Amino acid sequence: MGSTVRTEPPGTGWYTAALVLLICSASGFVVLWATLWVPVLLTGGQGSLFQYPVVFLLAVGPWLGGWAALVMAARSRKEGGGRRSEAVSAASAITLVLGPVLLWFGPVVV
């Protein structure tokens, strides 16, 4: 009698965890960006800029989540995760660079 349990490919658990962390991290940066810069865009003033310290303290969470996603995606790739893990690694690296930069400089309007 054969077993009907399907085994997962190697690295699938690490990949799934990295993907979830990446999504949460990117969503966190989007929410923080909107909290800081949407009032500035709507009013044309700089009334919400007093939120800078709070937003940057809260941004530590998504930033650390991005680092964790990068490490987990690298671990998944090492265990044979393939192209999906490489895509998550690249997206995590982009999130780690662009998240703080976009929070600091906000919308660039010329």
MDAnalysis code that builds the backbone (N, CA, C; Angstrom):
import MDAnalysis as mda
import numpy as np

u = mda.Universe.empty(330, n_residues=110, atom_resindex=np.repeat(np.arange(110), 3), trajectory=True)
u.add_TopologyAttr("name", ["N", "CA", "C"] * 110)
u.add_TopologyAttr("resid", np.arange(1, 111))
u.add_TopologyAttr("resname", ["MET", "GLY", "SER", "THR", "VAL", "ARG", "THR", "GLU", "PRO", "PRO", "GLY", "THR", "GLY", "TRP", "TYR", "THR", "ALA", "ALA", "LEU", "VAL", "LEU", "LEU", "ILE", "CYS", "SER", "ALA", "SER", "GLY", "PHE", "VAL", "VAL", "LEU", "TRP", "ALA", "THR", "LEU", "TRP", "VAL", "PRO", "VAL", "LEU", "LEU", "THR", "GLY", "GLY", "GLN", "GLY", "SER", "LEU", "PHE", "GLN", "TYR", "PRO", "VAL", "VAL", "PHE", "LEU", "LEU", "ALA", "VAL", "GLY", "PRO", "TRP", "LEU", "GLY", "GLY", "TRP", "ALA", "ALA", "LEU", "VAL", "MET", "ALA", "ALA", "ARG", "SER", "ARG", "LYS", "GLU", "GLY", "GLY", "GLY", "ARG", "ARG", "SER", "GLU", "ALA", "VAL", "SER", "ALA", "ALA", "SER", "ALA", "ILE", "THR", "LEU", "VAL", "LEU", "GLY", "PRO", "VAL", "LEU", "LEU", "TRP", "PHE", "GLY", "PRO", "VAL", "VAL", "VAL"])
u.atoms.positions = np.array([
    [0.837, -1.159, 0.000],
    [0.000, 0.000, 0.000],
    [0.896, 1.242, 0.000],
    [0.699, 2.130, -0.962],
    [1.536, 3.312, -1.088],
    [1.003, 4.484, -0.286],
    [1.888, 5.352, 0.023],
    [1.527, 6.547, 0.772],
    [1.010, 7.626, -0.182],
    [-0.028, 8.322, 0.205],
    [-0.585, 9.386, -0.627],
    [-0.081, 10.772, -0.216],
    [0.818, 10.801, 0.742],
    [1.368, 12.065, 1.195],
    [2.398, 12.551, 0.188],
    [2.234, 13.779, -0.244],
    [3.180, 14.354, -1.199],
    [4.249, 15.119, -0.436],
    [5.457, 14.912, -0.819],
    [6.547, 15.644, -0.175],
    [6.777, 16.948, -0.934],
    [7.171, 17.958, -0.193],
    [7.460, 19.252, -0.801],
    [8.878, 19.256, -1.352],
    [9.105, 20.027, -2.407],
    [10.474, 20.169, -2.891],
    [11.341, 20.845, -1.829],
    [12.642, 20.607, -1.876],
    [13.514, 21.225, -0.872],
    [13.475, 22.749, -0.948],
    [13.455, 23.365, 0.203],
    [13.492, 24.818, 0.267],
    [12.134, 25.497, 0.184],
    [11.052, 24.724, 0.044],
    [9.730, 25.328, -0.113],
    [9.300, 26.087, 1.138],
    [9.576, 25.551, 2.306],
    [9.207, 26.222, 3.552],
    [9.937, 27.544, 3.717],
    [11.230, 27.542, 3.403],
    [12.013, 28.784, 3.493],
    [11.499, 29.805, 2.476],
    [11.170, 29.322, 1.277],
    [10.668, 30.223, 0.233],
    [9.347, 30.853, 0.656],
    [8.437, 30.045, 1.177],
    [7.127, 30.550, 1.587],
    [7.272, 31.582, 2.707],
    [8.098, 31.281, 3.684],
    [8.317, 32.221, 4.787],
    [8.942, 33.519, 4.275],
    [9.905, 33.410, 3.347],
    [10.550, 34.601, 2.791],
    [9.553, 35.439, 2.004],
    [8.689, 34.785, 1.248],
    [7.696, 35.514, 0.460],
    [6.702, 36.247, 1.361],
    [6.248, 35.590, 2.411],
    [5.312, 36.229, 3.343],
    [5.977, 37.419, 4.031],
    [7.206, 37.247, 4.473],
    [7.928, 38.357, 5.111],
    [8.154, 39.517, 4.145],
    [8.462, 39.193, 2.902],
    [8.669, 40.246, 1.904],
    [7.384, 41.030, 1.669],
    [6.269, 40.331, 1.550],
    [4.985, 41.004, 1.337],
    [4.640, 41.895, 2.531],
    [4.833, 41.374, 3.730],
    [4.556, 42.178, 4.935],
    [5.487, 43.378, 5.033],
    [6.742, 43.187, 4.712],
    [7.716, 44.272, 4.781],
    [7.384, 45.370, 3.771],
    [7.115, 44.976, 2.541],
    [6.782, 45.966, 1.513],
    [5.481, 46.684, 1.866],
    [4.510, 45.953, 2.379],
    [3.244, 46.584, 2.784],
    [3.465, 47.562, 3.930],
    [4.320, 47.207, 4.860],
    [4.638, 48.106, 5.963],
    [5.267, 49.402, 5.478],
    [6.196, 49.290, 4.527],
    [6.813, 50.499, 3.972],
    [5.779, 51.356, 3.243],
    [4.846, 50.726, 2.523],
    [3.819, 51.483, 1.802],
    [2.919, 52.232, 2.781],
    [2.509, 51.558, 3.857],
    [1.654, 52.204, 4.852],
    [2.390, 53.369, 5.515],
    [3.650, 53.163, 5.870],
    [4.413, 54.240, 6.497],
    [4.638, 55.405, 5.539],
    [4.901, 55.102, 4.266],
    [5.082, 56.158, 3.272],
    [3.795, 56.965, 3.137],
    [2.656, 56.258, 3.063],
    [1.377, 56.947, 2.928],
    [1.073, 57.796, 4.162],
    [1.413, 57.283, 5.341],
    [1.181, 58.032, 6.579],
    [1.990, 59.317, 6.605],
    [3.190, 59.255, 6.096],
    [4.071, 60.418, 6.160],
    [3.844, 61.402, 5.021],
    [3.642, 60.918, 3.798],
    [3.680, 61.799, 2.649],
    [2.338, 62.139, 2.024],
    [1.283, 61.350, 2.223],
    [-0.011, 61.691, 1.619],
    [-0.558, 63.013, 2.162],
    [-0.486, 63.272, 3.484],
    [-0.941, 64.591, 3.940],
    [-0.153, 65.750, 3.324],
    [1.114, 65.542, 3.098],
    [1.927, 66.582, 2.465],
    [1.461, 66.809, 1.039],
    [1.169, 65.737, 0.323],
    [0.703, 65.869, -1.055],
    [-0.679, 66.501, -1.133],
    [-1.547, 66.155, -0.187],
    [-2.918, 66.682, -0.226],
    [-2.999, 68.145, 0.176],
    [-2.223, 68.547, 1.167],
    [-2.311, 69.929, 1.655],
    [-1.295, 70.849, 1.013],
    [-0.266, 70.285, 0.427],
    [0.759, 71.107, -0.196],
    [1.725, 71.692, 0.815],
    [1.491, 71.465, 2.077],
    [2.381, 71.987, 3.116],
    [3.221, 70.872, 3.705],
    [3.856, 71.196, 4.782],
    [4.687, 70.199, 5.443],
    [4.182, 69.955, 6.854],
    [2.869, 69.871, 7.005],
    [2.260, 69.730, 8.315],
    [2.511, 68.395, 8.983],
    [2.722, 67.340, 8.213],
    [2.896, 66.026, 8.822],
    [4.362, 65.647, 9.015],
    [5.244, 66.559, 8.752],
    [6.658, 66.221, 8.857],
    [7.114, 66.034, 10.306],
    [6.272, 66.427, 11.266],
    [6.610, 66.150, 12.660],
    [6.553, 64.651, 12.942],
    [5.974, 63.885, 12.037],
    [5.876, 62.432, 12.201],
    [7.153, 61.699, 11.813],
    [8.131, 62.403, 11.283],
    [9.380, 61.770, 10.855],
    [9.973, 60.822, 11.902],
    [10.189, 61.260, 13.128],
    [10.816, 60.346, 14.100],
    [9.985, 59.098, 14.358],
    [8.687, 59.250, 14.465],
    [7.826, 58.091, 14.734],
    [7.839, 57.126, 13.556],
    [7.718, 57.660, 12.351],
    [7.688, 56.814, 11.159],
    [9.013, 56.075, 10.990],
    [10.116, 56.760, 11.229],
    [11.398, 56.091, 11.058],
    [11.659, 55.058, 12.145],
    [11.155, 55.280, 13.339],
    [11.254, 54.235, 14.364],
    [10.399, 53.031, 13.991],
    [9.211, 53.287, 13.460],
    [8.343, 52.182, 13.039],
    [8.881, 51.470, 11.794],
    [9.690, 52.150, 11.003],
    [10.235, 51.546, 9.790],
    [11.290, 50.481, 10.087],
    [11.748, 50.408, 11.328],
    [12.728, 49.388, 11.691],
    [12.129, 47.990, 11.509],
    [10.843, 47.847, 11.819],
    [10.176, 46.547, 11.678],
    [10.181, 46.034, 10.245],
    [9.652, 46.808, 9.274],
    [9.696, 46.343, 7.889],
    [11.117, 46.161, 7.358],
    [12.042, 47.001, 7.824],
    [13.415, 46.871, 7.343],
    [14.034, 45.554, 7.829],
    [13.831, 45.222, 9.104],
    [14.335, 43.941, 9.616],
    [13.612, 42.766, 8.970],
    [12.326, 42.935, 8.678],
    [11.591, 41.898, 7.962],
    [12.150, 41.672, 6.567],
    [12.573, 42.739, 5.913],
    [13.208, 42.611, 4.593],
    [14.520, 41.860, 4.668],
    [15.308, 42.140, 5.719],
    [16.563, 41.400, 5.906],
    [16.289, 39.921, 6.169],
    [15.286, 39.639, 6.997],
    [14.943, 38.246, 7.283],
    [14.473, 37.535, 6.014],
    [13.685, 38.222, 5.187],
    [13.228, 37.630, 3.923],
    [14.402, 37.355, 2.997],
    [15.367, 38.259, 2.970],
    [16.545, 38.056, 2.132],
    [17.335, 36.838, 2.581],
    [17.518, 36.693, 3.888],
    [18.262, 35.543, 4.419],
    [17.508, 34.241, 4.149],
    [16.192, 34.251, 4.358],
    [15.408, 33.031, 4.126],
    [15.370, 32.649, 2.652],
    [15.291, 33.638, 1.769],
    [15.303, 33.345, 0.340],
    [16.658, 32.785, -0.079],
    [17.736, 33.302, 0.491],
    [19.067, 32.764, 0.194],
    [19.191, 31.332, 0.694],
    [18.639, 31.059, 1.856],
    [18.662, 29.696, 2.395],
    [17.850, 28.752, 1.514],
    [16.707, 29.219, 1.033],
    [15.880, 28.410, 0.140],
    [16.603, 28.132, -1.172],
    [17.286, 29.149, -1.694],
    [18.037, 28.969, -2.938],
    [19.173, 27.975, -2.741],
    [19.803, 28.024, -1.572],
    [20.895, 27.106, -1.272],
    [20.402, 25.656, -1.208],
    [19.163, 25.475, -0.750],
    [18.604, 24.130, -0.658],
    [17.937, 23.676, -1.951],
    [18.052, 24.451, -2.994],
    [17.497, 24.043, -4.280],
    [16.166, 24.676, -4.602],
    [15.923, 25.881, -4.106],
    [14.652, 26.556, -4.343],
    [14.472, 27.061, -5.764],
    [15.547, 27.351, -6.448],
    [15.468, 27.743, -7.846],
    [15.180, 29.206, -8.079],
    [14.539, 29.480, -9.213],
    [14.299, 30.847, -9.678],
    [13.378, 31.641, -8.763],
    [12.411, 30.969, -8.161],
    [11.491, 31.691, -7.287],
    [12.247, 32.318, -6.123],
    [13.179, 31.596, -5.563],
    [13.964, 32.121, -4.446],
    [14.851, 33.271, -4.893],
    [15.364, 33.191, -6.105],
    [16.182, 34.286, -6.631],
    [15.341, 35.545, -6.807],
    [14.098, 35.375, -7.256],
    [13.212, 36.530, -7.425],
    [12.889, 37.174, -6.076],
    [12.642, 36.359, -5.064],
    [12.360, 36.894, -3.733],
    [13.601, 37.582, -3.164],
    [14.779, 37.018, -3.407],
    [16.022, 37.650, -2.956],
    [16.198, 39.021, -3.603],
    [15.961, 39.089, -4.902],
    [16.106, 40.365, -5.612],
    [15.080, 41.380, -5.123],
    [13.832, 40.949, -4.954],
    [12.796, 41.870, -4.480],
    [13.086, 42.332, -3.050],
    [13.633, 41.454, -2.224],
    [13.989, 41.841, -0.861],
    [15.096, 42.880, -0.869],
    [16.094, 42.678, -1.706],
    [17.193, 43.638, -1.798],
    [16.694, 44.995, -2.284],
    [15.801, 44.993, -3.250],
    [15.240, 46.253, -3.753],
    [14.429, 46.941, -2.665],
    [13.647, 46.160, -1.915],
    [12.853, 46.722, -0.819],
    [13.756, 47.317, 0.255],
    [14.862, 46.646, 0.560],
    [15.785, 47.146, 1.580],
    [16.425, 48.463, 1.178],
    [16.645, 48.652, -0.109],
    [17.268, 49.891, -0.578],
    [16.227, 50.992, -0.768],
    [15.130, 50.673, -1.459],
    [14.163, 51.710, -1.813],
    [13.261, 52.137, -0.654],
    [12.968, 51.225, 0.271],
    [12.069, 51.562, 1.372],
    [12.529, 52.776, 2.160],
    [13.713, 52.735, 2.748],
    [14.179, 53.909, 3.504],
    [14.416, 55.146, 2.637],
    [14.878, 54.945, 1.407],
    [15.128, 56.094, 0.527],
    [13.819, 56.817, 0.207],
    [12.789, 56.057, -0.132],
    [11.498, 56.689, -0.437],
    [10.858, 57.311, 0.784],
    [11.070, 56.700, 1.951],
    [10.549, 57.314, 3.179],
    [11.246, 58.646, 3.457],
    [12.539, 58.688, 3.248],
    [13.289, 59.892, 3.581],
    [13.001, 61.029, 2.593],
    [13.040, 60.723, 1.304],
    [12.914, 61.782, 0.297],
    [11.478, 62.011, -0.148],
    [10.602, 61.047, 0.065],
    [9.196, 61.216, -0.288],
    [8.992, 61.274, -1.792],
    [7.875, 61.845, -2.179],
    [7.594, 61.957, -3.615],
    [8.480, 63.037, -4.239],
    [9.054, 62.700, -5.339],
    [9.892, 63.663, -6.039],
    [9.033, 64.346, -7.085],
    [8.698, 65.599, -6.803],
    [7.864, 66.376, -7.721],
    [8.712, 67.527, -8.240],
    [8.863, 67.568, -9.548],
    [9.691, 68.614, -10.151],
    [8.814, 69.745, -10.634],
])
